[in-house]
Amino acid sequence: MLSIFDVAAYILERCGAMSAMKLQKLCYYSQAWSLVWDDEPLFPEPIEAWVNGPVIPVLYSKHKGIFKIEVGAVGGNPDALSDRQRETVNAVCDAYSRMNAQELSDLTHSEQPYIRARRGLEPFERGHEVISLADMSEYYSSIQ
């Protein structure tokens, strides 16, 4: 299985440098749509429901304190993705990369997987609840 670093490296290679928050959201949507279209997770690392939307903590720790993430900055191997995985990530990039980081964050805040994981927390309260793959699969399957 790929790592989040492979997926992030591929997104950066395909879309170019971007903000850390935007990269996080594109990785989140890549995972979500892989669950729907490919019937399997794209990467094993958990995604948590943070104040600014879904975050993959191990990826965050790699770029903590850096606003703009350059191509090659996360490590990982973009060539590790299969053709099918590339198709999924390409479709996500085509659909979502035109949005800026705040628009992507706002979108995730309106969707059930994030809302469910944040249940019981105030809007600006820190939390580390994992967004379940089952919730992601169920929700995004229903809106395709």
CNS distance restraints for C-alpha pairs under 8 A (distance, minus, plus):
assign (resid   1 and name CA) (resid  42 and name CA) 7.26 0.50 0.50
assign (resid   1 and name CA) (resid  43 and name CA) 6.37 0.50 0.50
assign (resid   1 and name CA) (resid  44 and name CA) 7.48 0.50 0.50
assign (resid   2 and name CA) (resid   6 and name CA) 6.13 0.50 0.50
assign (resid   2 and name CA) (resid   7 and name CA) 7.21 0.50 0.50
assign (resid   2 and name CA) (resid  42 and name CA) 6.53 0.50 0.50
assign (resid   2 and name CA) (resid  43 and name CA) 5.26 0.50 0.50
assign (resid   2 and name CA) (resid  44 and name CA) 7.62 0.50 0.50
assign (resid   2 and name CA) (resid  80 and name CA) 6.95 0.50 0.50
assign (resid   2 and name CA) (resid  81 and name CA) 7.08 0.50 0.50
assign (resid   3 and name CA) (resid   7 and name CA) 6.69 0.50 0.50
assign (resid   3 and name CA) (resid  42 and name CA) 7.98 0.50 0.50
assign (resid   3 and name CA) (resid  43 and name CA) 5.12 0.50 0.50
assign (resid   3 and name CA) (resid  44 and name CA) 6.66 0.50 0.50
assign (resid   3 and name CA) (resid  45 and name CA) 7.23 0.50 0.50
assign (resid   3 and name CA) (resid  76 and name CA) 7.46 0.50 0.50
assign (resid   4 and name CA) (resid   8 and name CA) 6.02 0.50 0.50
assign (resid   4 and name CA) (resid  27 and name CA) 7.63 0.50 0.50
assign (resid   4 and name CA) (resid  43 and name CA) 5.57 0.50 0.50
assign (resid   4 and name CA) (resid  44 and name CA) 7.52 0.50 0.50
assign (resid   4 and name CA) (resid  45 and name CA) 6.59 0.50 0.50
assign (resid   4 and name CA) (resid  59 and name CA) 6.97 0.50 0.50
assign (resid   4 and name CA) (resid  76 and name CA) 7.85 0.50 0.50
assign (resid   5 and name CA) (resid   9 and name CA) 5.92 0.50 0.50
assign (resid   5 and name CA) (resid  59 and name CA) 6.95 0.50 0.50
assign (resid   5 and name CA) (resid  74 and name CA) 6.12 0.50 0.50
assign (resid   5 and name CA) (resid  75 and name CA) 6.09 0.50 0.50
assign (resid   5 and name CA) (resid  76 and name CA) 4.42 0.50 0.50
assign (resid   5 and name CA) (resid  77 and name CA) 7.25 0.50 0.50
assign (resid   6 and name CA) (resid  10 and name CA) 6.23 0.50 0.50
assign (resid   6 and name CA) (resid  75 and name CA) 7.41 0.50 0.50
assign (resid   6 and name CA) (resid  76 and name CA) 4.16 0.50 0.50
assign (resid   6 and name CA) (resid  77 and name CA) 4.67 0.50 0.50
assign (resid   6 and name CA) (resid  78 and name CA) 5.16 0.50 0.50
assign (resid   6 and name CA) (resid  79 and name CA) 7.85 0.50 0.50
assign (resid   6 and name CA) (resid  80 and name CA) 6.62 0.50 0.50
assign (resid   6 and name CA) (resid  81 and name CA) 7.39 0.50 0.50
assign (resid   7 and name CA) (resid  11 and name CA) 6.25 0.50 0.50
assign (resid   7 and name CA) (resid  27 and name CA) 6.93 0.50 0.50
assign (resid   7 and name CA) (resid  42 and name CA) 7.99 0.50 0.50
assign (resid   7 and name CA) (resid  43 and name CA) 7.78 0.50 0.50
assign (resid   7 and name CA) (resid  76 and name CA) 7.57 0.50 0.50
assign (resid   7 and name CA) (resid  77 and name CA) 7.92 0.50 0.50
assign (resid   7 and name CA) (resid  78 and name CA) 6.56 0.50 0.50
assign (resid   7 and name CA) (resid  81 and name CA) 7.48 0.50 0.50
assign (resid   8 and name CA) (resid  12 and name CA) 6.16 0.50 0.50
assign (resid   8 and name CA) (resid  23 and name CA) 7.00 0.50 0.50
assign (resid   8 and name CA) (resid  27 and name CA) 6.46 0.50 0.50
assign (resid   8 and name CA) (resid  74 and name CA) 7.02 0.50 0.50
assign (resid   8 and name CA) (resid  76 and name CA) 7.51 0.50 0.50
assign (resid   8 and name CA) (resid  78 and name CA) 7.85 0.50 0.50
assign (resid   9 and name CA) (resid  13 and name CA) 6.06 0.50 0.50
assign (resid   9 and name CA) (resid  71 and name CA) 6.95 0.50 0.50
assign (resid   9 and name CA) (resid  72 and name CA) 6.36 0.50 0.50
assign (resid   9 and name CA) (resid  73 and name CA) 7.83 0.50 0.50
assign (resid   9 and name CA) (resid  74 and name CA) 6.27 0.50 0.50
assign (resid   9 and name CA) (resid  75 and name CA) 6.63 0.50 0.50
assign (resid   9 and name CA) (resid  76 and name CA) 5.74 0.50 0.50
assign (resid   9 and name CA) (resid  77 and name CA) 6.36 0.50 0.50
assign (resid   9 and name CA) (resid  78 and name CA) 5.19 0.50 0.50
assign (resid  10 and name CA) (resid  14 and name CA) 6.09 0.50 0.50
assign (resid  10 and name CA) (resid  77 and name CA) 7.39 0.50 0.50
assign (resid  10 and name CA) (resid  78 and name CA) 4.23 0.50 0.50
assign (resid  10 and name CA) (resid  79 and name CA) 7.48 0.50 0.50
assign (resid  10 and name CA) (resid  81 and name CA) 7.97 0.50 0.50
assign (resid  11 and name CA) (resid  15 and name CA) 5.85 0.50 0.50
assign (resid  11 and name CA) (resid  16 and name CA) 7.60 0.50 0.50
assign (resid  11 and name CA) (resid  23 and name CA) 7.66 0.50 0.50
assign (resid  11 and name CA) (resid  26 and name CA) 7.70 0.50 0.50
assign (resid  11 and name CA) (resid  27 and name CA) 7.85 0.50 0.50
assign (resid  11 and name CA) (resid  89 and name CA) 7.31 0.50 0.50
assign (resid  11 and name CA) (resid  93 and name CA) 7.45 0.50 0.50
assign (resid  12 and name CA) (resid  16 and name CA) 4.82 0.50 0.50
assign (resid  12 and name CA) (resid  17 and name CA) 5.89 0.50 0.50
assign (resid  12 and name CA) (resid  18 and name CA) 7.46 0.50 0.50
assign (resid  12 and name CA) (resid  23 and name CA) 7.82 0.50 0.50
assign (resid  12 and name CA) (resid  70 and name CA) 7.17 0.50 0.50
assign (resid  12 and name CA) (resid  71 and name CA) 5.17 0.50 0.50
assign (resid  12 and name CA) (resid  72 and name CA) 7.52 0.50 0.50
assign (resid  13 and name CA) (resid  71 and name CA) 5.74 0.50 0.50
assign (resid  13 and name CA) (resid  72 and name CA) 7.63 0.50 0.50
assign (resid  13 and name CA) (resid  78 and name CA) 7.44 0.50 0.50
assign (resid  14 and name CA) (resid  90 and name CA) 7.98 0.50 0.50
assign (resid  15 and name CA) (resid  93 and name CA) 7.33 0.50 0.50
assign (resid  15 and name CA) (resid  97 and name CA) 7.54 0.50 0.50
assign (resid  16 and name CA) (resid  70 and name CA) 7.15 0.50 0.50
assign (resid  16 and name CA) (resid  71 and name CA) 6.14 0.50 0.50
assign (resid  17 and name CA) (resid  68 and name CA) 6.65 0.50 0.50
assign (resid  17 and name CA) (resid  69 and name CA) 5.47 0.50 0.50
assign (resid  17 and name CA) (resid  70 and name CA) 4.45 0.50 0.50
assign (resid  17 and name CA) (resid  71 and name CA) 5.64 0.50 0.50
assign (resid  18 and name CA) (resid  22 and name CA) 6.50 0.50 0.50
assign (resid  18 and name CA) (resid  23 and name CA) 6.58 0.50 0.50
assign (resid  18 and name CA) (resid  68 and name CA) 5.38 0.50 0.50
assign (resid  18 and name CA) (resid  69 and name CA) 5.48 0.50 0.50
assign (resid  18 and name CA) (resid  70 and name CA) 6.89 0.50 0.50
assign (resid  19 and name CA) (resid  23 and name CA) 6.35 0.50 0.50
assign (resid  19 and name CA) (resid  67 and name CA) 5.43 0.50 0.50
assign (resid  19 and name CA) (resid  68 and name CA) 4.30 0.50 0.50
assign (resid  19 and name CA) (resid  69 and name CA) 5.80 0.50 0.50
assign (resid  19 and name CA) (resid 101 and name CA) 7.10 0.50 0.50
assign (resid  20 and name CA) (resid  24 and name CA) 6.28 0.50 0.50
assign (resid  20 and name CA) (resid  60 and name CA) 7.88 0.50 0.50
assign (resid  20 and name CA) (resid  63 and name CA) 7.15 0.50 0.50
assign (resid  20 and name CA) (resid  66 and name CA) 7.11 0.50 0.50
assign (resid  20 and name CA) (resid  67 and name CA) 5.60 0.50 0.50
assign (resid  20 and name CA) (resid  68 and name CA) 5.87 0.50 0.50
assign (resid  20 and name CA) (resid  69 and name CA) 5.87 0.50 0.50
assign (resid  21 and name CA) (resid  25 and name CA) 6.40 0.50 0.50
assign (resid  21 and name CA) (resid 101 and name CA) 5.72 0.50 0.50
assign (resid  21 and name CA) (resid 105 and name CA) 7.98 0.50 0.50
assign (resid  22 and name CA) (resid  26 and name CA) 6.20 0.50 0.50
assign (resid  22 and name CA) (resid 100 and name CA) 6.77 0.50 0.50
assign (resid  22 and name CA) (resid 101 and name CA) 4.37 0.50 0.50
assign (resid  22 and name CA) (resid 102 and name CA) 7.90 0.50 0.50
assign (resid  22 and name CA) (resid 104 and name CA) 7.05 0.50 0.50
assign (resid  23 and name CA) (resid  27 and name CA) 6.17 0.50 0.50
assign (resid  24 and name CA) (resid  28 and name CA) 6.21 0.50 0.50
assign (resid  24 and name CA) (resid  54 and name CA) 7.12 0.50 0.50
assign (resid  24 and name CA) (resid  55 and name CA) 5.78 0.50 0.50
assign (resid  24 and name CA) (resid  56 and name CA) 6.78 0.50 0.50
assign (resid  24 and name CA) (resid  59 and name CA) 7.87 0.50 0.50
assign (resid  24 and name CA) (resid  60 and name CA) 7.90 0.50 0.50
assign (resid  25 and name CA) (resid  29 and name CA) 6.20 0.50 0.50
assign (resid  25 and name CA) (resid  53 and name CA) 7.71 0.50 0.50
assign (resid  25 and name CA) (resid  54 and name CA) 6.58 0.50 0.50
assign (resid  25 and name CA) (resid  55 and name CA) 7.37 0.50 0.50
assign (resid  25 and name CA) (resid 101 and name CA) 7.60 0.50 0.50
assign (resid  25 and name CA) (resid 104 and name CA) 6.44 0.50 0.50
assign (resid  25 and name CA) (resid 105 and name CA) 7.05 0.50 0.50
assign (resid  26 and name CA) (resid  30 and name CA) 6.04 0.50 0.50
assign (resid  26 and name CA) (resid  92 and name CA) 7.12 0.50 0.50
assign (resid  26 and name CA) (resid  93 and name CA) 7.02 0.50 0.50
assign (resid  26 and name CA) (resid  96 and name CA) 7.17 0.50 0.50
assign (resid  26 and name CA) (resid  97 and name CA) 7.36 0.50 0.50
assign (resid  27 and name CA) (resid  31 and name CA) 6.27 0.50 0.50
assign (resid  28 and name CA) (resid  32 and name CA) 6.26 0.50 0.50
assign (resid  28 and name CA) (resid  47 and name CA) 7.38 0.50 0.50
assign (resid  28 and name CA) (resid  54 and name CA) 6.66 0.50 0.50
assign (resid  28 and name CA) (resid  55 and name CA) 7.51 0.50 0.50
assign (resid  28 and name CA) (resid  56 and name CA) 7.88 0.50 0.50
assign (resid  29 and name CA) (resid  33 and name CA) 6.05 0.50 0.50
assign (resid  29 and name CA) (resid  92 and name CA) 6.60 0.50 0.50
assign (resid  30 and name CA) (resid  34 and name CA) 6.01 0.50 0.50
assign (resid  30 and name CA) (resid  42 and name CA) 7.37 0.50 0.50
assign (resid  30 and name CA) (resid  88 and name CA) 6.84 0.50 0.50
assign (resid  30 and name CA) (resid  89 and name CA) 5.46 0.50 0.50
assign (resid  30 and name CA) (resid  92 and name CA) 5.95 0.50 0.50
assign (resid  31 and name CA) (resid  35 and name CA) 6.35 0.50 0.50
assign (resid  31 and name CA) (resid  41 and name CA) 6.05 0.50 0.50
assign (resid  31 and name CA) (resid  42 and name CA) 5.42 0.50 0.50
assign (resid  31 and name CA) (resid  43 and name CA) 7.06 0.50 0.50
assign (resid  32 and name CA) (resid  36 and name CA) 6.68 0.50 0.50
assign (resid  32 and name CA) (resid  41 and name CA) 7.88 0.50 0.50
assign (resid  32 and name CA) (resid 133 and name CA) 7.72 0.50 0.50
assign (resid  32 and name CA) (resid 136 and name CA) 5.69 0.50 0.50
assign (resid  32 and name CA) (resid 137 and name CA) 6.43 0.50 0.50
assign (resid  32 and name CA) (resid 140 and name CA) 6.79 0.50 0.50
assign (resid  33 and name CA) (resid  37 and name CA) 5.83 0.50 0.50
assign (resid  33 and name CA) (resid  38 and name CA) 7.72 0.50 0.50
assign (resid  33 and name CA) (resid  88 and name CA) 6.96 0.50 0.50
assign (resid  33 and name CA) (resid  92 and name CA) 7.54 0.50 0.50
assign (resid  33 and name CA) (resid 137 and name CA) 7.84 0.50 0.50
assign (resid  33 and name CA) (resid 140 and name CA) 7.03 0.50 0.50
assign (resid  34 and name CA) (resid  38 and name CA) 5.00 0.50 0.50
assign (resid  34 and name CA) (resid  39 and name CA) 6.55 0.50 0.50
assign (resid  34 and name CA) (resid  40 and name CA) 6.16 0.50 0.50
assign (resid  34 and name CA) (resid  41 and name CA) 5.97 0.50 0.50
assign (resid  34 and name CA) (resid  42 and name CA) 5.93 0.50 0.50
assign (resid  34 and name CA) (resid  85 and name CA) 7.54 0.50 0.50
assign (resid  34 and name CA) (resid  88 and name CA) 6.27 0.50 0.50
assign (resid  35 and name CA) (resid  39 and name CA) 4.74 0.50 0.50
assign (resid  35 and name CA) (resid  40 and name CA) 4.82 0.50 0.50
assign (resid  35 and name CA) (resid  41 and name CA) 5.34 0.50 0.50
assign (resid  35 and name CA) (resid  42 and name CA) 7.49 0.50 0.50
assign (resid  35 and name CA) (resid 133 and name CA) 7.64 0.50 0.50
assign (resid  35 and name CA) (resid 136 and name CA) 7.60 0.50 0.50
assign (resid  35 and name CA) (resid 137 and name CA) 5.53 0.50 0.50
assign (resid  36 and name CA) (resid  40 and name CA) 7.70 0.50 0.50
assign (resid  36 and name CA) (resid 137 and name CA) 5.71 0.50 0.50
assign (resid  36 and name CA) (resid 140 and name CA) 6.73 0.50 0.50
assign (resid  36 and name CA) (resid 141 and name CA) 5.67 0.50 0.50
assign (resid  37 and name CA) (resid  88 and name CA) 7.52 0.50 0.50
assign (resid  38 and name CA) (resid  84 and name CA) 7.91 0.50 0.50
assign (resid  41 and name CA) (resid 133 and name CA) 7.82 0.50 0.50
assign (resid  42 and name CA) (resid  85 and name CA) 7.40 0.50 0.50
assign (resid  45 and name CA) (resid  56 and name CA) 6.93 0.50 0.50
assign (resid  45 and name CA) (resid  58 and name CA) 7.57 0.50 0.50
assign (resid  46 and name CA) (resid  56 and name CA) 6.17 0.50 0.50
assign (resid  46 and name CA) (resid  57 and name CA) 7.65 0.50 0.50
assign (resid  46 and name CA) (resid 130 and name CA) 6.44 0.50 0.50
assign (resid  46 and name CA) (resid 131 and name CA) 7.57 0.50 0.50
assign (resid  47 and name CA) (resid  54 and name CA) 6.15 0.50 0.50
assign (resid  47 and name CA) (resid  55 and name CA) 5.45 0.50 0.50
assign (resid  47 and name CA) (resid  56 and name CA) 4.56 0.50 0.50
assign (resid  47 and name CA) (resid  57 and name CA) 7.07 0.50 0.50
assign (resid  47 and name CA) (resid 130 and name CA) 5.60 0.50 0.50
assign (resid  47 and name CA) (resid 131 and name CA) 5.70 0.50 0.50
assign (resid  47 and name CA) (resid 132 and name CA) 7.92 0.50 0.50
assign (resid  48 and name CA) (resid  54 and name CA) 5.53 0.50 0.50
assign (resid  48 and name CA) (resid  55 and name CA) 5.28 0.50 0.50
assign (resid  48 and name CA) (resid  56 and name CA) 6.22 0.50 0.50
assign (resid  48 and name CA) (resid  57 and name CA) 7.21 0.50 0.50
assign (resid  48 and name CA) (resid 117 and name CA) 7.95 0.50 0.50
assign (resid  48 and name CA) (resid 127 and name CA) 7.98 0.50 0.50
assign (resid  48 and name CA) (resid 128 and name CA) 5.46 0.50 0.50
assign (resid  48 and name CA) (resid 129 and name CA) 5.37 0.50 0.50
assign (resid  48 and name CA) (resid 130 and name CA) 4.26 0.50 0.50
assign (resid  48 and name CA) (resid 131 and name CA) 5.54 0.50 0.50
assign (resid  49 and name CA) (resid  53 and name CA) 5.68 0.50 0.50
assign (resid  49 and name CA) (resid  54 and name CA) 4.70 0.50 0.50
assign (resid  49 and name CA) (resid  55 and name CA) 6.44 0.50 0.50
assign (resid  49 and name CA) (resid 114 and name CA) 5.91 0.50 0.50
assign (resid  49 and name CA) (resid 117 and name CA) 6.05 0.50 0.50
assign (resid  49 and name CA) (resid 118 and name CA) 6.25 0.50 0.50
assign (resid  49 and name CA) (resid 127 and name CA) 6.71 0.50 0.50
assign (resid  49 and name CA) (resid 128 and name CA) 6.12 0.50 0.50
assign (resid  49 and name CA) (resid 129 and name CA) 5.73 0.50 0.50
assign (resid  49 and name CA) (resid 130 and name CA) 6.24 0.50 0.50
assign (resid  49 and name CA) (resid 131 and name CA) 6.19 0.50 0.50
assign (resid  50 and name CA) (resid  54 and name CA) 5.85 0.50 0.50
assign (resid  50 and name CA) (resid  55 and name CA) 6.36 0.50 0.50
assign (resid  50 and name CA) (resid 126 and name CA) 6.35 0.50 0.50
assign (resid  50 and name CA) (resid 127 and name CA) 5.71 0.50 0.50
assign (resid  50 and name CA) (resid 128 and name CA) 6.33 0.50 0.50
assign (resid  50 and name CA) (resid 129 and name CA) 7.91 0.50 0.50
assign (resid  51 and name CA) (resid 123 and name CA) 6.75 0.50 0.50
assign (resid  51 and name CA) (resid 124 and name CA) 5.73 0.50 0.50
assign (resid  51 and name CA) (resid 125 and name CA) 6.74 0.50 0.50
assign (resid  51 and name CA) (resid 126 and name CA) 6.11 0.50 0.50
assign (resid  51 and name CA) (resid 127 and name CA) 7.30 0.50 0.50
assign (resid  52 and name CA) (resid 105 and name CA) 6.12 0.50 0.50
assign (resid  53 and name CA) (resid 105 and name CA) 5.37 0.50 0.50
assign (resid  53 and name CA) (resid 106 and name CA) 7.78 0.50 0.50
assign (resid  53 and name CA) (resid 108 and name CA) 6.13 0.50 0.50
assign (resid  53 and name CA) (resid 109 and name CA) 6.25 0.50 0.50
assign (resid  53 and name CA) (resid 114 and name CA) 7.18 0.50 0.50
assign (resid  54 and name CA) (resid 105 and name CA) 7.92 0.50 0.50
assign (resid  54 and name CA) (resid 108 and name CA) 7.28 0.50 0.50
assign (resid  54 and name CA) (resid 114 and name CA) 6.97 0.50 0.50
assign (resid  54 and name CA) (resid 131 and name CA) 7.76 0.50 0.50
assign (resid  55 and name CA) (resid  60 and name CA) 7.07 0.50 0.50
assign (resid  56 and name CA) (resid  60 and name CA) 6.19 0.50 0.50
assign (resid  57 and name CA) (resid  61 and name CA) 6.11 0.50 0.50
assign (resid  58 and name CA) (resid  62 and name CA) 6.53 0.50 0.50
assign (resid  59 and name CA) (resid  63 and name CA) 6.73 0.50 0.50
assign (resid  59 and name CA) (resid  74 and name CA) 7.75 0.50 0.50
assign (resid  60 and name CA) (resid  64 and name CA) 5.52 0.50 0.50
assign (resid  62 and name CA) (resid  74 and name CA) 6.68 0.50 0.50
assign (resid  63 and name CA) (resid  69 and name CA) 7.40 0.50 0.50
assign (resid  63 and name CA) (resid  74 and name CA) 7.36 0.50 0.50
assign (resid  69 and name CA) (resid  73 and name CA) 6.35 0.50 0.50
assign (resid  69 and name CA) (resid  74 and name CA) 7.87 0.50 0.50
assign (resid  81 and name CA) (resid  85 and name CA) 5.59 0.50 0.50
assign (resid  81 and name CA) (resid  86 and name CA) 5.98 0.50 0.50
assign (resid  82 and name CA) (resid  86 and name CA) 6.13 0.50 0.50
assign (resid  83 and name CA) (resid  87 and name CA) 6.23 0.50 0.50
assign (resid  84 and name CA) (resid  88 and name CA) 6.42 0.50 0.50
assign (resid  85 and name CA) (resid  89 and name CA) 6.25 0.50 0.50
assign (resid  86 and name CA) (resid  90 and name CA) 5.81 0.50 0.50
assign (resid  87 and name CA) (resid  91 and name CA) 6.11 0.50 0.50
assign (resid  88 and name CA) (resid  92 and name CA) 6.33 0.50 0.50
assign (resid  89 and name CA) (resid  93 and name CA) 6.10 0.50 0.50
assign (resid  90 and name CA) (resid  94 and name CA) 6.04 0.50 0.50
assign (resid  91 and name CA) (resid  95 and name CA) 6.12 0.50 0.50
assign (resid  92 and name CA) (resid  96 and name CA) 5.85 0.50 0.50
assign (resid  92 and name CA) (resid  97 and name CA) 7.57 0.50 0.50
assign (resid  93 and name CA) (resid  97 and name CA) 4.92 0.50 0.50
assign (resid  94 and name CA) (resid  98 and name CA) 7.56 0.50 0.50
assign (resid  96 and name CA) (resid 104 and name CA) 7.61 0.50 0.50
assign (resid  99 and name CA) (resid 103 and name CA) 5.84 0.50 0.50
assign (resid  99 and name CA) (resid 104 and name CA) 6.25 0.50 0.50
assign (resid 100 and name CA) (resid 104 and name CA) 6.31 0.50 0.50
assign (resid 101 and name CA) (resid 105 and name CA) 6.11 0.50 0.50
assign (resid 102 and name CA) (resid 106 and name CA) 6.04 0.50 0.50
assign (resid 103 and name CA) (resid 107 and name CA) 6.13 0.50 0.50
assign (resid 104 and name CA) (resid 108 and name CA) 6.29 0.50 0.50
assign (resid 105 and name CA) (resid 109 and name CA) 6.27 0.50 0.50
assign (resid 106 and name CA) (resid 110 and name CA) 6.60 0.50 0.50
assign (resid 107 and name CA) (resid 111 and name CA) 6.77 0.50 0.50
assign (resid 108 and name CA) (resid 114 and name CA) 6.44 0.50 0.50
assign (resid 109 and name CA) (resid 114 and name CA) 6.12 0.50 0.50
assign (resid 109 and name CA) (resid 115 and name CA) 6.54 0.50 0.50
assign (resid 110 and name CA) (resid 114 and name CA) 7.71 0.50 0.50
assign (resid 110 and name CA) (resid 115 and name CA) 7.12 0.50 0.50
assign (resid 111 and name CA) (resid 115 and name CA) 6.28 0.50 0.50
assign (resid 112 and name CA) (resid 116 and name CA) 5.81 0.50 0.50
assign (resid 112 and name CA) (resid 135 and name CA) 7.70 0.50 0.50
assign (resid 112 and name CA) (resid 139 and name CA) 6.67 0.50 0.50
assign (resid 113 and name CA) (resid 117 and name CA) 6.30 0.50 0.50
assign (resid 113 and name CA) (resid 131 and name CA) 6.09 0.50 0.50
assign (resid 113 and name CA) (resid 132 and name CA) 7.27 0.50 0.50
assign (resid 113 and name CA) (resid 135 and name CA) 5.35 0.50 0.50
assign (resid 113 and name CA) (resid 136 and name CA) 5.56 0.50 0.50
assign (resid 113 and name CA) (resid 139 and name CA) 6.91 0.50 0.50
assign (resid 114 and name CA) (resid 118 and name CA) 6.19 0.50 0.50
assign (resid 114 and name CA) (resid 131 and name CA) 6.38 0.50 0.50
assign (resid 115 and name CA) (resid 119 and name CA) 6.19 0.50 0.50
assign (resid 116 and name CA) (resid 131 and name CA) 7.86 0.50 0.50
assign (resid 117 and name CA) (resid 129 and name CA) 5.70 0.50 0.50
assign (resid 117 and name CA) (resid 130 and name CA) 6.46 0.50 0.50
assign (resid 117 and name CA) (resid 131 and name CA) 5.48 0.50 0.50
assign (resid 117 and name CA) (resid 132 and name CA) 7.85 0.50 0.50
assign (resid 118 and name CA) (resid 127 and name CA) 7.35 0.50 0.50
assign (resid 118 and name CA) (resid 129 and name CA) 6.96 0.50 0.50
assign (resid 121 and name CA) (resid 125 and name CA) 5.97 0.50 0.50
assign (resid 121 and name CA) (resid 126 and name CA) 7.83 0.50 0.50
assign (resid 121 and name CA) (resid 127 and name CA) 7.29 0.50 0.50
assign (resid 131 and name CA) (resid 135 and name CA) 7.18 0.50 0.50
assign (resid 131 and name CA) (resid 136 and name CA) 7.42 0.50 0.50
assign (resid 132 and name CA) (resid 136 and name CA) 6.36 0.50 0.50
assign (resid 133 and name CA) (resid 137 and name CA) 6.02 0.50 0.50
assign (resid 134 and name CA) (resid 138 and name CA) 6.04 0.50 0.50
assign (resid 135 and name CA) (resid 139 and name CA) 6.00 0.50 0.50
assign (resid 136 and name CA) (resid 140 and name CA) 5.98 0.50 0.50
assign (resid 137 and name CA) (resid 141 and name CA) 5.82 0.50 0.50
assign (resid 138 and name CA) (resid 142 and name CA) 6.39 0.50 0.50
assign (resid 139 and name CA) (resid 143 and name CA) 6.78 0.50 0.50
assign (resid 140 and name CA) (resid 144 and name CA) 6.29 0.50 0.50
